[in-house]
Structure formats: structure tokens, C-alpha cells
Amino acid sequence: MDRTVATADATLMDPESGAPPLDGLPRQRTTSRAAPSSAGVAPAPAPSSSAGPAPVPPSVARSAPRRLPRLWLLLPSPLGTPFTFAYALVLVVTSLVAEYADPSFVHVLHQASSTDVAHLMRDPLLVLVASALWVAGGVTSPYALGFLLVLTALERRTGGRRTAGVFLLGHVLATLATEVPVAFAVLAGHLPDSSLHRLDYGISFGVAACVGALAGLLTPWLRCTILVVFGGSLVADLVEFADPMTDWGHLMALSIGIGMWPVVRRWQRARTSGRPGAVTAASGC
């Protein structure tokens, strides 16, 4: 007797042989088997949804926007560089006084703050501090801009108290190194007595010392560039012979800062030792 295949089972017939599935066995798959590729390689499995994100193509990675440098770090801030920020505010106030106050009153203030021989012999501590509260030439002078950039960079690397120490050391030592010879020259009769009352004030000695100290913390090429450019300008001023005593003081202050390289490098290592990825500038130049 011929077997009659039910309509429901007719759809389960083997597509290759046309025969119905065998009784008593699990229902066989009715989908056709994938034809092997001509190269004899099995097709690649579909990517799993649980796999990680696909890698970014190099072309897309190169087109991603780069992070812009944080230029505001070049300027002082009340939290990042409190010493430089507070000192800059004081200099702004004194510069406004020098700009808009009565000229005779300003002259009296400058004269009382002068670190000449007469004032150093009478009130050395007072005039050494007071003379550093003024910017010769006002806030538009090159040393005012150098104060902001140099002291900010040095304070971020060494700290506020140490930056103040470098500035004060350069200011005091360079002042004494230029005024003490004047006193001896007056005593010896080589200079008139009026040299004991010359007008001498400003932040330039302290800034020059900080420039020299900061150079020791930078990369070799940047260090050499700063020393050549800044030192060359000081030598050019000295050759011009417009104010030789002040120009010698600038060179002495720069030398004081350079002489502090071992100290400031140790300060920087101590400050950045706990930070990840801290790198000490390589020696050179």
C-alpha cells in the first residue's frame, strides 16, 4: 500500500530527494544547506552583539580634533599661582598711582623707595621691599610682561614661597652688588656725592633672576633660546652704556638665577614627585 503523505507533512519533505521525513526520528531541518564557497573556505560567522566596539580606522582617528593648549595657564591665577597673582595686583595698583597721581607726589614716593646708598644705609629693609613695589615704565614695560609670564611659569613648577625666594634673592643681591661699589667709589673720590642719592627702584632685578632660574627647568632648546635672547639684550644694553650700573645689575641677577639651577631642579622634583607622568627637564646647554 502506498503511503499517503499529509499536507502538513508535505512541507517537511527533503528538498533534495523529495522524500518525506522518516517516522520515529526527530524532525529534520528543511532549510537547504549553504553551498560551499568556490575557495573551500567556510563563511565567516556573523559578528556577535556582545563584542566590543569596532576599532576606529586610522583615517578617522587622524581627523579627530586635537586638544588645544591651555593658554590661560601662562597667566597667574588666584588658586594656581597665588603669589604671582597677588603681587601682580599690587603692581597694577602702584602703576595706576604712578600714572594718574600728581607727578610731584609720585616723585616723592619713588625717592622714598629708592635703593640708593643713602637709603640703604638708613633704612635698608624698608627700601629693599618698597623698591620692588614699582614697575619702572609702568605696566606696558617689557619687564611687566616678563613678570607675569616668568613668575607664573616658575611658581607652577616650584611653588609660591620658593618663587618669592628666587625673586627676592635676585632683587637684594643685585641691588647690593651695584650700590656697594658706588659707596666705595664715593669714599675714594672717584664719584661725586650726588651718586649716593640716585633714583633706583623697580622689579627688573628680581625678574631677571627668575628668568635665569626658570631656564634651568625648561627643555634644552628652549633654555638656550631664552638665555641667548634675554642675555643678548642685556649685553646690548650694557654696550650702549646708557645706564651701566643698572645693566650690570641685570646681568648679575641673571647669573644669580642660573646659579640656582641645582636648587630649583630639586624643588621641582620634590613638587612633582607625587604627580603621575612628571618629567624633569633634561640637562643641556
Buried (B, 14 or more C-beta within 10 A) or exposed (E): EEEEEEEEEEEBBEEEEEEBBEEEEEEEEEEEEEEEEEEEEEEEEEEEEEEEEEEEEEEEEEEEEEEEEEEEEEBBEEEBBBBBBEBBEEBEEBBEBBEEEEEEEBEEBBEBBBBBBBBBEEEBEEBBBBBBBBBBBBBEBEBBEBBBBBBBBBBBBBBBEBBBBBBBBBBBBBBBBBBEBBBEBBEEEEBEEEBBEBEBBBBBBBBBBBBBBBBBBBEEEBBBBBBEEBBEEBEEBBEEEEBEBBBBBBBBBBBBBBBBBEBBBEBBEEBBEEEEEEEEBEEEB
